[in-house]
Amino acid sequence: MSTEPPTDTAPSSSADAARPTAPERGRTAHDDRATAHVDHAAALPLDADIDVADAPRGLRPVHLRPRAVGLVALGGAAGTGVREALALTWPTAAGGFPVTIFAINIVGAFVLGVLLEFLGRRGSDEGRRRAARLLLGTGVLGGFTTYSTFMTDTANLAVTDHALGVALAYAAASLLVGVAASALGVALGSRIHETARRRATLEPAPGETTRSTGASR
Amino acid sequence: MNPALAFALVCLAGGVGAALRFVVDGAVRSRWSLAFPLGTVLINVSGSFVLGALTGAALHGALSHALLLVLGGGLMGGYTTFSTASLETYRLAAECRIGPALANGAGTLVVAAFAAALGLALGAAL
């Protein structure tokens, strides 16, 4: 046990192993690679892939890949912008039920259910599907919906405005309607996928004999 | 602050917050092997606490309205997420894992509400 050679445990060597192998080229080389990477991805067919593009970097976890983090940040900025615009347009009076954030969170939970169920049924989480999940799901819908505002409004209603009933109603309604919206979203996402798949294969829906699937929807 | 600039900063902060959520969630996932979405729970509880503190500070004049908008609605709004929390609760329930579903849904809600209230009190005391 203790007789193993110490080479692999040296911190410097294991850290170097995780890095890309172009140490001589420095910063400009990195920039070149980033540009080439974009062109390369654009030239590839449908499943042009984050994984393919990142392959030279080894098996770095997705949440540490600059392109994945960038997609999430881009989507998050857009989603946050829409939420804030809506929240500023329809503010809630002190002591009132926060209708705008409630609606935003419910819509977000529903759409995320549709999106993730649809993408999950289309195929494995890679390439364009993963990019769509990160940009639209983790980014846009994650930024659009908010848990912190929901909770701070709830605490404010209970503590500052002494509107405990409104606070409890807001919390319970958000939790229950949110889960129901997710369930509906998942059901719709699954249905959209099935419809698209049948159209692609020209296969009739179960129970459908005379009507075509195209006309029924 | 110029309203257009403030709004741009809110969006930018939201992007940073969302990226932070992605990295934190990934880091938790890589260390947590159980099928319970601990990452989202920690993110939502910590974000609720921080937004509570920012709001408490703003209510007592220690933080400007513009800064509350950028750091609160932007950064913490982008960092925390309701959609993922709801979907994860639904998925646990759909797998008939009722205990974890209740812990994720109602449990997070109660803990995060207390975290936000604690933040409000601390922020007001600053």
Interface residues (C-beta under 8 A of the other chain):
Chain A: P61 V62 H63 L64 A68 V69 G70 V72 A73 L74 G75 G76 A77 A78 G79 T80 G81 R83 E84 A85 A87 N105 G108 A109 V111 L112 G113 L116 L134 T138 G139 L141 G142 G143 F144 T145 T146 Y147 S148 T149 F150 M151 T152 T154 A155 N156 A158 V159 T160 A171 S174 L175 G178 V179 A181 S182 A183 G185 V186
Chain B: F7 V10 C11 L12 A13 G14 G15 V16 G17 A18 A19 R21 F22 V23 D25 G26 A27 R29 S30 I43 N44 G47 S48 V50 L51 G52 T55 L59 L69 G72 G73 G74 M76 G77 G78 Y79 T80 T81 F82 S83 T84 A85 S86 L87 T89 Y90 A93 A94 G105 A106 L109 A112 A113 A115 A116 A117 G119 L120 A121
